[in-house]
């Protein structure tokens, strides 16, 4: 039986000339059109946005060369196998890598390709008349009827004009039609700002991307540590670290200067639970916009940057800078000045390194820590107990030998490689470690010289940023927020009202509402329009059945359903 069916099916196949069907070739131009449509689809834009977020993750997981070159170098040294591979994939330069830039540019292009066609379509929709009135209003989501009694003087034409006025007062765009017939109607639409908000949001996102790219091209950032009394001049040599934009030029640096007069840190001294915790960081600055300009005093605080010369100066760190004087074995001053320390805890126990390459006959190096308020435990070990300098103390180990600063290899100023140095002072040697308080001096063994602790200053770590696109990012972000709120809280609705004259003199009115998308407030809009129509014609308003559950269409026409009509619209 099965074979018979198969044979019959085969016998019913249409006869052909023996040639196989030839599919049309897409061609090069067709392929480009297909690729453009895929790129400019909203699905692709969302996918690229997700890819951009994922691509930015390595930038927070691994040290980045522009901001932390020393950490990158140390990572490569500690991981000789995987480090070079990661570096080849630009995982240490994520935000300037070709693959990150490709995703960024594709997202930008996709958003532009999405917005422009949608804006054109929406512009035509706003200029076109509302859709034609459906034949069966009773099939709409919200439906109601109004019966105007005979003798009221309101015919079908007057009623439809009154309905148009009511809808205009509710900000609908109306179109009165079929006035020359016995069943005039009005079509109305509202909520075009919903799509405008949606387009505004996507356009603002394009603006944000463009502003960020503008900052990346023409902006720059740098860091500088200033000790009290020192002055920073906005030149390339004035920065400790500097990260320029892709199109940065030295001429774009404004020649201003910043002097750190004083840094004051206030600590909690009133409560035992929070005793010693910092309350306020206050840096007093003297600014000059250009050489020869009048000085201006300003106060710099955390999260309260100071604007000068087109840049923002941020306070990002602080600490102590003990003033050290080192004399070499020949009695000459080989080093003198404040030394930046690195705080390690809330008591400002700070690591410090002093390198003295000019010492004779051998170079000198010191490694140790600074304690603002030193206490001694039962084992004789000093530790920090308070961040204020109530009992400052230096604890150092001394080394002699070649510091490795003369071979051209860059070195971290905050670390000292002691592998090739000779230790001459430490707790493990008979000479012991170096312990100094302000005003004290220590004579180094083997005739290597002396070191003295002369005083204490504070330092401020400054982050200086020139971000020309910052204001534009803010403006576009606010526009995007406004557009998003409009697209979320505004609703697109359509209303139709049809009127007709009954043979007994009554005027029959029916109306229906339809939402474009989800609209949980459509029933409330129906109730408001229903009440306004009844009030306009002084018809008693019956709340019962206002949603159309009990009402029947007064003007019944057996033409096509509203579903088909809405598809045509």
C-alpha angles and dihedrals in degrees: 000000000000092000090052092054091049092050091049090049091050091048090055094058112117115255117248134191091251095260121119120238113266115220117218115256116244094213130197095288092046090050090052091050091050092049091049092051091050092048095048096048118112090236091059091047091054091046092051090048089054090047090052091053092049092046090055092057096083088056089067096038100051130041113262121227097223093056103027112021093158092056091049091051091049091048091052090048093050093045108041092163106046097022098076091045091052090047090052089055089051093241088147091050099039100151094048096041120118094237093053090048090049092054090045094051093044090052090049092050092045093052092049091049090050098047102045098057092042091050091051092049092047092049090056091047092053092052095045125086120260114271119279118273113270118239095232111042090172090076094062122106092256121026134173143162136215125199115205109202122240116264095035092112092234114123128183095272093049091046094052091049090049090051090050090053091051092050091047089054087056090054096257122148103233137196119192111207143173094030089150091061133072091249109050120179143184129220121203137183134189137171102062088139088070091070090037088057090049092051091044090054093052092043090051090050088056088050091051091051091048092048092050090049090049090054091047091053102043105019131087140188135202143172131225133177112215125193118208108281096022125117129218119208117198099244130116091255090052094067126085090206127007132191114190128196122248093263097033118147128193088230091066091069110104109223098234128139134217123199122192105220099174141346117208123189119189121205132197110263099158104071127051094212093057099027112152097014114136116254104176141009113204123179121186112211135188110211133194118187091204139352110294094017121133112268118249127202118223137168121231121202137170110283089005105093125192117233118219134153094357092306136099118230114208129192105227104159147000142189146143129301111196113208109237132187119195123188119191129224091278092058095249123133104254097171135013131165145062120320120212113234129197115231114224104181145013092276088059094244095175133199117222139185126194119194119191108183093164095061117119139250088006132011116254132218132184129196126182146095141280123225118198090198112018125199128179120226126212090274092056094252117140120228136174119256106170136025094226116085098248094137108009118193139176122214113188143167118211129217136183131201138065111340091198094239097121100062096074095248112132114243133197108251091211096057134057123205103218097176093100097034132093116237112224101166129038141114089263093060130072090244089061128209126304115258117181137173123193111295096022128117131200129206113223120225125252091035091286095143137253139293125204134190105223104173148304135272132174126236134206125212108219129198112201119195134181107195110169093178096051097097091047091051089054093048094048091044090055090047090050090051092050091048092048092051090050093050092048103042103032121079133208111227139171127204129189127190124189125185134190141175116246118216091242091058101263121128113227121207129185128177138179138192129213128185125215099226128337114345118167090179095060092098090054091050090050091052092050093050092044091052093046092052092050091048092049093056096033091242116155109257115230112196092196113094094009092138091060097253093125100022122095125209109265094198102051119186121174096214127118120321125258090247092066090042093053091051090055090050 
